[in-house]
Amino acid sequence: MPCTTLLAGKAATTDGSTIIARQEDYGQALNPQRFVVVKPSDQPRHYAAKTTSFTIDLPDNPLRYTSTPDADDSAGVFGAAGINAANVAMTATETSTTNARVRGLDPFNPVSGIGEEDFITLVLPYIHTAREGVQRLGHLLETYGTYEANGIAFSDQDEVWYLETIGGHHWAAVRIPDDAYVLAPNRFNITDFDFASETTLASADLQSFIDEHHLNPDREGYNLRHIFGSQTMQDARYNNPRTWYGQKLLGGAPATAPTEMDQPFWCRPTQLLTVEKIKQVLSSHYQNTVYDPYGGAAGKQFRPIALNRNLELHILQLRNHVPAALAGIHWLAFGPNTFNAVVPFYANVNDTPVPYAQTNQDYDPLNMYWLTNTLAALGDHRYQAVAPLVEQFEETVGAQCRALQHQADATSHAVGEWPAYLTTINEQMAHLSQREALKLLGKLVQDAFNHEHLAF
């Protein structure tokens, strides 16, 4: 099971932005990704899934939205994440776990249900708040069911919500406290749940479903992770250590062992969060611990957050200190996160840059998906030696893109057509990122040749 999610409320970030982020991983190393803008005219009015027999007629008033779909859509769109024209963000999905008790009572629907393939397309173009996103997806889950367990996050400029599917037709969602963050791996994550709270939403019969079927192992309260989640050796080695390390970096969590099952769902960070800090966490591999696969004494004992199966990383930022037309920033990087750099693409645009948009199945070293994976393929074999070069690359891209963004924010008030102008800014940032990645590639090739075995 892939992916790691990181969420932050507006009072947990330095500039008052809400942030939902996720690295999209895959079961194998390569699955080419694209960055696109889906215009209302491109959004289907009749949708048919490719994983199941599910079909639906969609509303005739979709919003424009960004998306990071698979380059090969033969198995489905898999839009992954995006920001729509109403400044609402969505990421889908964090593949999750459940247990036999709930699946025996509410089985998955593998015949006509919906899942990760469908969620972005069915929900993001039609919502104007994060809460509305939870409600729309919840209604679809109750009506049609799902064939898998997933976590999905929504945000607007005020709220961040996390929804988890439960069995085939149930779900629960929590509004993340404004001053808190969440680090969610591939397990059921929500813990204490108050059915009477204004900060929770759930399928209409969820509480009675729990009570009538005697699903609650706790004497008091409703801890949904205890009720619906798993506690397996897979969780202990694959999931829990990622939460442990992320919370170690961000702070606010009690001291626990990496394999601890009852790590907190949300924490208050020691310091306010930046995009750069979130990128650091999602690029981590247990640095400065014995569990680091790059030389740690117990390396490869636990699954790290960053690994060779990272497909793309999105950090969806909704800013509150700029005009609404500039608020949505779809930070994006392709490939393994230890070797990439996120670029702050504006979401309010007409199109996306060619190096990020035109990804094919065939290898192309000028395409950012393939270029970043080339950096990772070379850099992995000499990580300790080339890590300073990679860090310098990331710092350079970040600083120069930040400068372009600052300039665009400051001058955009004089621009007549915002989407067209921001599209040109995105183009500049994309080519800057491509140029710096090619420079790094040259340095990695030179380093590799200096350490060839075929030497005399």
C-alpha positions as a Markdown table, in Angstrom:
| # | Residue | x | y | z |
|---|---|---|---|---|
| 1 | Met | 0.0 | 0.0 | 0.0 |
| 2 | Pro | 1.5 | 3.4 | -1.0 |
| 3 | Cys | 1.2 | 7.1 | -0.1 |
| 4 | Thr | 1.7 | 9.3 | 3.0 |
| 5 | Thr | -0.6 | 12.3 | 3.8 |
| 6 | Leu | 0.3 | 15.5 | 5.7 |
| 7 | Leu | -2.4 | 18.1 | 6.7 |
| 8 | Ala | -2.0 | 21.5 | 8.4 |
| 9 | Gly | -4.6 | 23.9 | 9.7 |
| 10 | Lys | -4.4 | 27.7 | 9.1 |
| 11 | Ala | -3.1 | 28.5 | 12.6 |
| 12 | Ala | -0.4 | 25.8 | 12.3 |
| 13 | Thr | 1.4 | 27.5 | 9.3 |
| 14 | Thr | 3.6 | 30.6 | 9.3 |
| 15 | Asp | 1.4 | 32.5 | 6.8 |
| 16 | Gly | -2.1 | 31.4 | 7.8 |
| 17 | Ser | -2.5 | 29.1 | 4.8 |
| 18 | Thr | -4.3 | 25.8 | 4.9 |
| 19 | Ile | -2.3 | 22.9 | 3.5 |
| 20 | Ile | -3.1 | 19.4 | 2.4 |
| 21 | Ala | -0.2 | 17.3 | 1.0 |
| 22 | Arg | 0.3 | 13.8 | -0.1 |
| 23 | Gln | 3.0 | 11.9 | -1.9 |
| 24 | Glu | 1.4 | 9.6 | -4.4 |
| 25 | Asp | 3.2 | 6.2 | -4.4 |
| 26 | Tyr | 2.7 | 3.1 | -6.5 |
| 27 | Gly | 3.2 | -0.6 | -6.2 |
| 28 | Gln | 6.1 | -0.5 | -8.6 |
| 29 | Ala | 8.8 | 2.1 | -9.3 |
| 30 | Leu | 7.5 | 3.7 | -12.5 |
| 31 | Asn | 4.0 | 4.9 | -13.5 |
| 32 | Pro | 4.3 | 8.2 | -15.5 |
| 33 | Gln | 2.3 | 11.2 | -14.2 |
| 34 | Arg | 1.1 | 14.4 | -15.8 |
| 35 | Phe | 0.0 | 17.9 | -14.5 |
| 36 | Val | -3.1 | 19.2 | -16.2 |
| 37 | Val | -5.9 | 21.8 | -16.0 |
| 38 | Val | -9.3 | 20.3 | -16.6 |
| 39 | Lys | -11.6 | 23.0 | -18.1 |
| 40 | Pro | -15.4 | 22.8 | -17.7 |
| 41 | Ser | -15.6 | 21.8 | -21.4 |
| 42 | Asp | -13.2 | 18.9 | -20.8 |
| 43 | Gln | -15.1 | 17.5 | -17.8 |
| 44 | Pro | -17.3 | 14.5 | -18.8 |
| 45 | Arg | -21.1 | 14.8 | -18.4 |
| 46 | His | -21.4 | 11.1 | -18.4 |
| 47 | Tyr | -18.8 | 9.2 | -16.4 |
| 48 | Ala | -18.0 | 5.5 | -16.6 |
| 49 | Ala | -15.4 | 3.9 | -14.3 |
| 50 | Lys | -12.9 | 1.4 | -15.7 |
| 51 | Thr | -12.3 | -0.5 | -12.5 |
| 52 | Thr | -16.0 | -1.4 | -12.0 |
| 53 | Ser | -19.3 | -1.1 | -13.9 |
| 54 | Phe | -20.1 | 2.2 | -12.1 |
| 55 | Thr | -21.6 | 4.9 | -14.3 |
| 56 | Ile | -23.2 | 8.3 | -13.5 |
| 57 | Asp | -24.5 | 11.4 | -15.2 |
| 58 | Leu | -22.7 | 14.4 | -13.8 |
| 59 | Pro | -23.9 | 18.0 | -13.2 |
| 60 | Asp | -23.6 | 20.4 | -16.1 |
| 61 | Asn | -21.9 | 23.1 | -14.2 |
| 62 | Pro | -18.4 | 21.9 | -13.3 |
| 63 | Leu | -15.6 | 24.2 | -12.1 |
| 64 | Arg | -12.1 | 24.3 | -13.7 |
| 65 | Tyr | -9.5 | 22.3 | -11.6 |
| 66 | Thr | -5.9 | 21.2 | -11.6 |
| 67 | Ser | -5.1 | 17.5 | -11.6 |
| 68 | Thr | -2.2 | 15.0 | -11.7 |
| 69 | Pro | -3.6 | 12.0 | -13.5 |
| 70 | Asp | -1.7 | 8.9 | -14.8 |
| 71 | Ala | -0.2 | 9.5 | -18.2 |
| 72 | Asp | -1.8 | 6.2 | -19.3 |
| 73 | Asp | -5.5 | 6.4 | -18.6 |
| 74 | Ser | -6.4 | 2.9 | -19.8 |
| 75 | Ala | -7.1 | 1.9 | -16.2 |
| 76 | Gly | -8.8 | 5.1 | -15.3 |
| 77 | Val | -8.1 | 8.8 | -14.7 |
| 78 | Phe | -6.6 | 8.6 | -11.1 |
| 79 | Gly | -6.7 | 12.4 | -10.8 |
| 80 | Ala | -4.9 | 12.2 | -7.5 |
| 81 | Ala | -5.2 | 15.9 | -6.4 |
| 82 | Gly | -6.1 | 19.4 | -7.4 |
| 83 | Ile | -7.4 | 22.8 | -6.6 |
| 84 | Asn | -10.6 | 24.1 | -8.3 |
| 85 | Ala | -11.7 | 27.5 | -9.3 |
| 86 | Ala | -13.5 | 28.1 | -6.0 |
| 87 | Asn | -10.2 | 27.6 | -4.1 |
| 88 | Val | -11.1 | 24.2 | -2.7 |
| 89 | Ala | -8.4 | 21.5 | -2.7 |
| 90 | Met | -8.8 | 17.8 | -2.6 |
| 91 | Thr | -6.3 | 14.9 | -2.4 |
| 92 | Ala | -7.4 | 11.3 | -3.0 |
| 93 | Thr | -6.4 | 8.8 | -1.8 |
| 94 | Glu | -4.4 | 7.5 | 1.1 |
| 95 | Thr | -4.8 | 3.8 | 0.8 |
| 96 | Ser | -6.0 | 2.6 | 4.2 |
| 97 | Thr | -6.6 | -0.5 | 6.3 |
| 98 | Thr | -9.6 | -2.0 | 8.0 |
| 99 | Asn | -10.5 | -5.2 | 9.8 |
| 100 | Ala | -12.6 | -8.3 | 9.3 |
| 101 | Arg | -15.3 | -7.2 | 11.7 |
| 102 | Val | -16.5 | -4.3 | 9.6 |
| 103 | Arg | -15.9 | -5.9 | 6.3 |
| 104 | Gly | -18.0 | -8.9 | 7.3 |
| 105 | Leu | -20.9 | -6.6 | 8.1 |
| 106 | Asp | -20.5 | -4.1 | 5.3 |
| 107 | Pro | -18.5 | -5.7 | 2.5 |
| 108 | Phe | -16.7 | -3.8 | -0.2 |
| 109 | Asn | -18.5 | -3.4 | -3.6 |
| 110 | Pro | -16.0 | -4.6 | -6.2 |
| 111 | Val | -18.7 | -4.9 | -8.9 |
| 112 | Ser | -20.2 | -1.4 | -9.1 |
| 113 | Gly | -18.5 | 0.7 | -6.4 |
| 114 | Ile | -16.3 | 3.7 | -6.7 |
| 115 | Gly | -12.7 | 4.3 | -5.6 |
| 116 | Glu | -9.4 | 6.1 | -6.1 |
| 117 | Glu | -9.8 | 6.0 | -9.8 |
| 118 | Asp | -13.0 | 8.1 | -9.6 |
| 119 | Phe | -13.0 | 10.4 | -6.6 |
| 120 | Ile | -11.3 | 13.5 | -8.0 |
| 121 | Thr | -13.4 | 13.5 | -11.2 |
| 122 | Leu | -16.7 | 12.9 | -9.3 |
| 123 | Val | -16.2 | 15.5 | -6.5 |
| 124 | Leu | -13.7 | 18.3 | -7.0 |
| 125 | Pro | -15.4 | 20.1 | -9.9 |
| 126 | Tyr | -18.6 | 20.4 | -8.0 |
| 127 | Ile | -17.8 | 21.7 | -4.5 |
| 128 | His | -17.3 | 25.2 | -3.1 |
| 129 | Thr | -16.1 | 24.4 | 0.4 |
| 130 | Ala | -14.2 | 21.6 | 2.1 |
| 131 | Arg | -17.2 | 20.6 | 4.1 |
| 132 | Glu | -19.3 | 20.4 | 0.9 |
| 133 | Gly | -16.6 | 18.0 | -0.5 |
| 134 | Val | -17.0 | 15.7 | 2.5 |
| 135 | Gln | -20.7 | 15.7 | 2.1 |
| 136 | Arg | -20.7 | 15.0 | -1.6 |
| 137 | Leu | -18.2 | 12.2 | -1.4 |
| 138 | Gly | -20.0 | 10.8 | 1.6 |
| 139 | His | -23.3 | 10.7 | -0.3 |
| 140 | Leu | -21.6 | 8.9 | -3.2 |
| 141 | Leu | -20.1 | 6.3 | -0.8 |
| 142 | Glu | -23.4 | 5.6 | 0.9 |
| 143 | Thr | -25.2 | 5.4 | -2.4 |
| 144 | Tyr | -22.8 | 3.4 | -4.5 |
| 145 | Gly | -20.3 | 1.9 | -2.1 |
| 146 | Thr | -16.6 | 1.5 | -2.5 |
| 147 | Tyr | -14.3 | -1.4 | -3.3 |
| 148 | Glu | -11.4 | -0.4 | -1.1 |
| 149 | Ala | -10.4 | 1.4 | 2.1 |
| 150 | Asn | -9.2 | 5.0 | 1.6 |
| 151 | Gly | -8.5 | 8.4 | 3.3 |
| 152 | Ile | -9.3 | 11.6 | 1.5 |
| 153 | Ala | -8.6 | 15.2 | 2.5 |
| 154 | Phe | -10.3 | 18.4 | 1.6 |
| 155 | Ser | -9.4 | 22.1 | 2.3 |
| 156 | Asp | -10.6 | 25.6 | 1.6 |
| 157 | Gln | -9.1 | 28.8 | 2.9 |
| 158 | Asp | -10.6 | 28.3 | 6.3 |
| 159 | Glu | -11.0 | 24.5 | 7.0 |
| 160 | Val | -9.1 | 21.2 | 6.5 |
| 161 | Trp | -11.1 | 17.9 | 6.7 |
| 162 | Tyr | -10.0 | 14.3 | 6.6 |
| 163 | Leu | -12.5 | 11.6 | 5.6 |
| 164 | Glu | -12.0 | 7.8 | 5.9 |
| 165 | Thr | -14.1 | 5.2 | 4.2 |
| 166 | Ile | -15.4 | 2.4 | 6.5 |
| 167 | Gly | -16.3 | -0.9 | 5.0 |
| 168 | Gly | -18.3 | -0.7 | 1.7 |
| 169 | His | -20.8 | 2.1 | 2.4 |
| 170 | His | -19.8 | 3.9 | 5.6 |
| 171 | Trp | -17.5 | 6.8 | 6.3 |
| 172 | Ala | -16.4 | 9.3 | 8.9 |
| 173 | Ala | -14.7 | 12.7 | 8.7 |
| 174 | Val | -13.0 | 15.1 | 11.1 |
| 175 | Arg | -12.2 | 18.8 | 10.8 |
| 176 | Ile | -8.6 | 19.2 | 11.7 |
| 177 | Pro | -8.0 | 21.8 | 14.5 |
| 178 | Asp | -6.7 | 25.0 | 13.0 |
| 179 | Asp | -3.5 | 24.9 | 15.1 |
| 180 | Ala | -2.8 | 21.2 | 14.4 |
| 181 | Tyr | -1.2 | 18.9 | 11.8 |
| 182 | Val | -1.9 | 15.3 | 10.8 |
| 183 | Leu | 0.6 | 12.8 | 9.5 |
| 184 | Ala | -1.4 | 9.9 | 8.0 |
| 185 | Pro | 0.2 | 6.6 | 6.7 |
| 186 | Asn | -1.6 | 3.6 | 5.1 |
| 187 | Arg | -3.7 | 2.7 | 8.1 |
| 188 | Phe | -7.1 | 3.8 | 9.5 |
| 189 | Asn | -6.1 | 7.1 | 11.3 |
| 190 | Ile | -9.0 | 8.8 | 13.0 |
| 191 | Thr | -9.1 | 8.2 | 16.7 |
| 192 | Asp | -11.5 | 9.9 | 19.2 |
| 193 | Phe | -14.8 | 10.8 | 17.5 |
| 194 | Asp | -17.6 | 12.9 | 18.9 |
| 195 | Phe | -20.8 | 12.2 | 16.9 |
| 196 | Ala | -22.5 | 15.4 | 18.3 |
| 197 | Ser | -19.6 | 17.7 | 17.4 |
| 198 | Glu | -19.7 | 20.4 | 14.7 |
| 199 | Thr | -16.3 | 19.3 | 13.7 |
| 200 | Thr | -17.3 | 15.8 | 12.7 |
| 201 | Leu | -19.4 | 14.3 | 9.9 |
| 202 | Ala | -20.3 | 10.7 | 9.3 |
| 203 | Ser | -22.7 | 8.4 | 7.4 |
| 204 | Ala | -26.1 | 8.7 | 9.0 |
| 205 | Asp | -26.2 | 5.3 | 10.7 |
| 206 | Leu | -22.6 | 5.0 | 11.7 |
| 207 | Gln | -23.1 | 5.3 | 15.5 |
| 208 | Ser | -26.0 | 2.8 | 15.5 |
| 209 | Phe | -24.0 | 0.5 | 13.2 |
| 210 | Ile | -21.2 | 0.4 | 15.8 |
| 211 | Asp | -23.6 | -0.1 | 18.8 |
| 212 | Glu | -25.9 | -2.6 | 17.3 |
| 213 | His | -23.1 | -4.9 | 16.1 |
| 214 | His | -21.0 | -4.5 | 19.3 |
| 215 | Leu | -18.0 | -3.3 | 17.4 |
| 216 | Asn | -16.5 | -1.0 | 20.1 |
| 217 | Pro | -13.7 | -2.6 | 22.1 |
| 218 | Asp | -13.3 | 0.5 | 24.4 |
| 219 | Arg | -15.4 | 0.9 | 27.6 |
| 220 | Glu | -15.9 | 4.6 | 26.9 |
| 221 | Gly | -16.1 | 6.8 | 23.9 |
| 222 | Tyr | -15.6 | 6.0 | 20.2 |
| 223 | Asn | -12.1 | 5.6 | 19.0 |
| 224 | Leu | -12.6 | 4.8 | 15.3 |
| 225 | Arg | -9.1 | 3.4 | 14.8 |
| 226 | His | -9.8 | 0.9 | 17.5 |
| 227 | Ile | -13.2 | 0.1 | 16.1 |
| 228 | Phe | -12.5 | 0.0 | 12.4 |
| 229 | Gly | -8.7 | -0.1 | 12.0 |
| 230 | Ser | -6.1 | -2.9 | 12.0 |
| 231 | Gln | -3.3 | -3.7 | 14.4 |
| 232 | Thr | -1.1 | -6.0 | 12.4 |
| 233 | Met | 2.6 | -6.6 | 11.9 |
| 234 | Gln | 2.2 | -4.7 | 8.6 |
| 235 | Asp | 1.1 | -1.7 | 10.6 |
| 236 | Ala | 4.0 | -2.1 | 13.0 |
| 237 | Arg | 6.7 | -2.1 | 10.3 |
| 238 | Tyr | 5.1 | -0.4 | 7.3 |
| 239 | Asn | 2.8 | 2.3 | 8.8 |
| 240 | Asn | 3.4 | 3.3 | 12.4 |
| 241 | Pro | 7.1 | 4.2 | 11.9 |
| 242 | Arg | 6.3 | 6.8 | 9.4 |
| 243 | Thr | 3.9 | 8.6 | 11.8 |
| 244 | Trp | 6.6 | 8.3 | 14.6 |
| 245 | Tyr | 9.3 | 9.9 | 12.5 |
| 246 | Gly | 7.1 | 12.6 | 11.0 |
| 247 | Gln | 5.8 | 13.5 | 14.5 |
| 248 | Lys | 9.4 | 13.4 | 15.7 |
| 249 | Leu | 10.4 | 16.0 | 13.1 |
| 250 | Leu | 7.3 | 18.3 | 13.6 |
| 251 | Gly | 6.9 | 17.9 | 17.4 |
| 252 | Gly | 3.9 | 17.9 | 19.7 |
| 253 | Ala | 3.6 | 14.1 | 20.1 |
| 254 | Pro | 4.4 | 12.0 | 23.2 |
| 255 | Ala | 7.6 | 9.9 | 23.1 |
| 256 | Thr | 6.7 | 6.5 | 21.6 |
| 257 | Ala | 8.4 | 3.6 | 19.9 |
| 258 | Pro | 8.3 | 3.5 | 16.1 |
| 259 | Thr | 6.0 | 0.5 | 16.1 |
| 260 | Glu | 3.5 | 2.0 | 18.7 |
| 261 | Met | -0.1 | 1.3 | 17.5 |
| 262 | Asp | -1.7 | 4.2 | 19.5 |
| 263 | Gln | 0.2 | 7.2 | 18.1 |
| 264 | Pro | -2.0 | 10.4 | 18.1 |
| 265 | Phe | -4.1 | 11.3 | 15.1 |
| 266 | Trp | -3.3 | 15.0 | 15.2 |
| 267 | Cys | -0.6 | 17.1 | 17.0 |
| 268 | Arg | 0.2 | 20.7 | 17.6 |
| 269 | Pro | 3.6 | 21.4 | 16.0 |
| 270 | Thr | 6.5 | 22.8 | 18.0 |
| 271 | Gln | 7.0 | 25.5 | 15.4 |
| 272 | Leu | 4.7 | 26.9 | 12.8 |
| 273 | Leu | 5.0 | 24.9 | 9.5 |
| 274 | Thr | 6.3 | 26.0 | 6.1 |
| 275 | Val | 6.0 | 24.3 | 2.8 |
| 276 | Glu | 9.7 | 23.6 | 3.0 |
| 277 | Lys | 9.3 | 21.8 | 6.3 |
| 278 | Ile | 6.4 | 19.8 | 4.9 |
| 279 | Lys | 8.6 | 18.9 | 1.9 |
| 280 | Gln | 11.4 | 17.8 | 4.3 |
| 281 | Val | 9.1 | 15.5 | 6.2 |
| 282 | Leu | 7.7 | 13.9 | 3.0 |
| 283 | Ser | 11.2 | 13.5 | 1.6 |
| 284 | Ser | 12.5 | 11.7 | 4.8 |
| 285 | His | 13.9 | 8.3 | 5.2 |
| 286 | Tyr | 14.7 | 8.1 | 9.0 |
| 287 | Gln | 17.8 | 10.3 | 8.7 |
| 288 | Asn | 19.9 | 10.4 | 11.8 |
| 289 | Thr | 18.4 | 7.2 | 13.1 |
| 290 | Val | 19.5 | 3.5 | 12.9 |
| 291 | Tyr | 16.6 | 2.9 | 10.5 |
| 292 | Asp | 17.9 | 5.0 | 7.6 |
| 293 | Pro | 18.3 | 2.7 | 4.6 |
| 294 | Tyr | 21.3 | 4.8 | 3.6 |
| 295 | Gly | 23.8 | 3.3 | 6.1 |
| 296 | Gly | 21.7 | 2.9 | 9.3 |
| 297 | Ala | 22.5 | -0.2 | 11.4 |
| 298 | Ala | 18.9 | -1.3 | 11.2 |
| 299 | Gly | 18.2 | 0.2 | 7.7 |
| 300 | Lys | 15.3 | -1.3 | 5.7 |
| 301 | Gln | 13.6 | -2.5 | 8.9 |
| 302 | Phe | 10.8 | 0.0 | 8.4 |
| 303 | Arg | 9.2 | 1.5 | 5.3 |
| 304 | Pro | 10.4 | 5.2 | 4.9 |
| 305 | Ile | 8.2 | 8.0 | 3.8 |
| 306 | Ala | 10.3 | 8.7 | 0.7 |
| 307 | Leu | 11.2 | 5.8 | -1.5 |
| 308 | Asn | 11.7 | 4.7 | -5.1 |
| 309 | Arg | 8.0 | 4.2 | -5.6 |
| 310 | Asn | 7.1 | 7.9 | -5.1 |
| 311 | Leu | 5.3 | 9.0 | -8.3 |
| 312 | Glu | 4.5 | 12.7 | -7.5 |
| 313 | Leu | 4.3 | 15.0 | -4.5 |
| 314 | His | 1.6 | 17.7 | -4.2 |
| 315 | Ile | 1.4 | 20.3 | -1.5 |
| 316 | Leu | -1.9 | 22.1 | -2.0 |
| 317 | Gln | -1.7 | 25.5 | -0.4 |
| 318 | Leu | -4.6 | 27.9 | 0.0 |
| 319 | Arg | -3.4 | 31.3 | 1.0 |
| 320 | Asn | -5.3 | 34.0 | 3.0 |
| 321 | His | -3.0 | 37.0 | 2.6 |
| 322 | Val | -3.5 | 37.5 | -1.2 |
| 323 | Pro | -6.4 | 38.2 | -3.5 |
| 324 | Ala | -8.6 | 35.1 | -4.1 |
| 325 | Ala | -7.3 | 34.8 | -7.7 |
| 326 | Leu | -3.8 | 34.1 | -6.4 |
| 327 | Ala | -4.7 | 32.0 | -3.4 |
| 328 | Gly | -4.4 | 28.5 | -4.8 |
| 329 | Ile | -0.9 | 27.1 | -5.1 |
| 330 | His | -0.4 | 23.6 | -6.4 |
| 331 | Trp | 3.1 | 22.8 | -5.3 |
| 332 | Leu | 4.3 | 19.8 | -7.4 |
| 333 | Ala | 7.3 | 17.5 | -7.8 |
| 334 | Phe | 7.6 | 14.2 | -9.7 |
| 335 | Gly | 9.5 | 11.1 | -8.8 |
| 336 | Pro | 11.3 | 10.0 | -5.6 |
| 337 | Asn | 11.1 | 12.9 | -3.1 |
| 338 | Thr | 14.7 | 12.6 | -1.8 |
| 339 | Phe | 15.8 | 13.7 | -5.3 |
| 340 | Asn | 13.2 | 16.3 | -6.4 |
| 341 | Ala | 12.1 | 19.9 | -5.8 |
| 342 | Val | 8.6 | 21.2 | -5.4 |
| 343 | Val | 7.5 | 24.0 | -7.7 |
| 344 | Pro | 4.8 | 26.5 | -6.6 |
| 345 | Phe | 2.4 | 26.4 | -9.6 |
| 346 | Tyr | -0.5 | 28.8 | -9.5 |
| 347 | Ala | -3.8 | 26.9 | -9.8 |
| 348 | Asn | -5.8 | 29.8 | -11.5 |
| 349 | Val | -4.4 | 29.1 | -14.9 |
| 350 | Asn | -5.5 | 28.2 | -18.5 |
| 351 | Asp | -2.9 | 25.5 | -19.1 |
| 352 | Thr | 0.1 | 23.7 | -17.5 |
| 353 | Pro | 3.8 | 23.8 | -18.6 |
| 354 | Val | 4.9 | 21.3 | -21.3 |
| 355 | Pro | 7.7 | 19.7 | -19.2 |
| 356 | Tyr | 5.1 | 18.7 | -16.6 |
| 357 | Ala | 2.0 | 18.2 | -18.8 |
| 358 | Gln | 3.2 | 16.2 | -21.8 |
| 359 | Thr | 4.4 | 13.0 | -20.1 |
| 360 | Asn | 4.4 | 9.8 | -22.2 |
| 361 | Gln | 5.1 | 6.2 | -21.4 |
| 362 | Asp | 8.3 | 6.3 | -23.4 |
| 363 | Tyr | 11.4 | 7.7 | -21.7 |
| 364 | Asp | 12.1 | 11.4 | -22.3 |
| 365 | Pro | 14.9 | 13.0 | -20.4 |
| 366 | Leu | 13.4 | 16.5 | -21.0 |
| 367 | Asn | 10.1 | 15.6 | -19.4 |
| 368 | Met | 10.2 | 16.4 | -15.6 |
| 369 | Tyr | 8.7 | 13.0 | -14.6 |
| 370 | Trp | 11.4 | 11.1 | -16.4 |
| 371 | Leu | 14.2 | 13.6 | -15.6 |
| 372 | Thr | 13.5 | 13.4 | -11.9 |
| 373 | Asn | 13.5 | 9.6 | -11.9 |
| 374 | Thr | 16.8 | 9.7 | -13.8 |
| 375 | Leu | 18.3 | 11.9 | -11.0 |
| 376 | Ala | 17.0 | 9.3 | -8.4 |
| 377 | Ala | 18.4 | 6.3 | -10.4 |
| 378 | Leu | 21.9 | 7.8 | -10.4 |
| 379 | Gly | 21.8 | 9.5 | -7.0 |
| 380 | Asp | 20.6 | 6.5 | -5.1 |
| 381 | His | 23.8 | 4.6 | -5.7 |
| 382 | Arg | 26.0 | 7.3 | -4.3 |
| 383 | Tyr | 23.6 | 9.0 | -1.9 |
| 384 | Gln | 26.0 | 10.0 | 0.8 |
| 385 | Ala | 28.4 | 11.6 | -1.7 |
| 386 | Val | 25.9 | 13.4 | -3.8 |
| 387 | Ala | 23.3 | 14.4 | -1.1 |
| 388 | Pro | 24.9 | 17.9 | -0.9 |
| 389 | Leu | 24.4 | 18.4 | -4.6 |
| 390 | Val | 20.8 | 17.4 | -4.4 |
| 391 | Glu | 20.2 | 19.7 | -1.4 |
| 392 | Gln | 21.8 | 22.6 | -3.3 |
| 393 | Phe | 19.5 | 21.8 | -6.3 |
| 394 | Glu | 16.4 | 21.9 | -4.1 |
| 395 | Glu | 17.5 | 25.1 | -2.4 |
| 396 | Thr | 18.2 | 26.8 | -5.8 |
| 397 | Val | 14.8 | 25.8 | -7.3 |
| 398 | Gly | 13.0 | 26.8 | -4.2 |
| 399 | Ala | 14.6 | 30.2 | -3.9 |
| 400 | Gln | 14.3 | 31.1 | -7.5 |
| 401 | Cys | 10.6 | 30.0 | -7.7 |
| 402 | Arg | 9.8 | 31.8 | -4.5 |
| 403 | Ala | 11.3 | 35.0 | -6.1 |
| 404 | Leu | 9.1 | 34.6 | -9.2 |
| 405 | Gln | 6.1 | 34.0 | -7.0 |
| 406 | His | 6.8 | 37.1 | -4.9 |
| 407 | Gln | 7.2 | 39.2 | -8.0 |
| 408 | Ala | 4.0 | 37.8 | -9.5 |
| 409 | Asp | 2.0 | 38.4 | -6.3 |
| 410 | Ala | 3.3 | 42.0 | -6.2 |
| 411 | Thr | 2.6 | 42.9 | -9.8 |
| 412 | Ser | -0.6 | 40.9 | -10.6 |
| 413 | His | -2.9 | 43.8 | -9.5 |
| 414 | Ala | -1.9 | 45.6 | -12.7 |
| 415 | Val | -2.7 | 42.6 | -14.9 |
| 416 | Gly | -6.0 | 42.5 | -16.8 |
| 417 | Glu | -6.3 | 38.8 | -17.2 |
| 418 | Trp | -5.0 | 36.8 | -14.2 |
| 419 | Pro | -5.2 | 33.2 | -15.6 |
| 420 | Ala | -3.2 | 34.1 | -18.7 |
| 421 | Tyr | -0.6 | 36.0 | -16.7 |
| 422 | Leu | -0.2 | 33.2 | -14.1 |
| 423 | Thr | 0.1 | 30.7 | -16.9 |
| 424 | Thr | 3.2 | 32.5 | -18.1 |
| 425 | Ile | 4.6 | 32.6 | -14.5 |
| 426 | Asn | 4.1 | 28.8 | -14.2 |
| 427 | Glu | 5.9 | 28.4 | -17.5 |
| 428 | Gln | 8.9 | 30.3 | -16.2 |
| 429 | Met | 9.0 | 28.2 | -13.0 |
| 430 | Ala | 8.7 | 25.0 | -14.9 |
| 431 | His | 11.6 | 25.8 | -17.2 |
| 432 | Leu | 13.7 | 27.0 | -14.3 |
| 433 | Ser | 13.1 | 23.7 | -12.5 |
| 434 | Gln | 13.9 | 21.8 | -15.7 |
| 435 | Arg | 17.1 | 23.7 | -16.2 |
| 436 | Glu | 18.4 | 23.2 | -12.7 |
| 437 | Ala | 17.5 | 19.5 | -12.9 |
| 438 | Leu | 19.6 | 19.1 | -16.0 |
| 439 | Lys | 22.5 | 20.8 | -14.3 |
| 440 | Leu | 22.2 | 18.4 | -11.4 |
| 441 | Leu | 22.0 | 15.5 | -13.9 |
| 442 | Gly | 25.3 | 16.5 | -15.4 |
| 443 | Lys | 26.9 | 16.6 | -12.0 |
| 444 | Leu | 25.6 | 13.1 | -11.1 |
| 445 | Val | 26.8 | 11.7 | -14.4 |
| 446 | Gln | 30.3 | 13.2 | -13.8 |
| 447 | Asp | 30.3 | 11.7 | -10.2 |
| 448 | Ala | 29.2 | 8.3 | -11.5 |
| 449 | Phe | 32.0 | 8.2 | -14.1 |
| 450 | Asn | 34.6 | 9.1 | -11.5 |
| 451 | His | 33.6 | 5.9 | -9.6 |
| 452 | Glu | 33.1 | 3.4 | -12.4 |
| 453 | His | 34.2 | -0.1 | -11.8 |
| 454 | Leu | 35.5 | -0.4 | -15.4 |
| 455 | Ala | 38.6 | 1.7 | -14.7 |
| 456 | Phe | 42.4 | 1.0 | -14.9 |
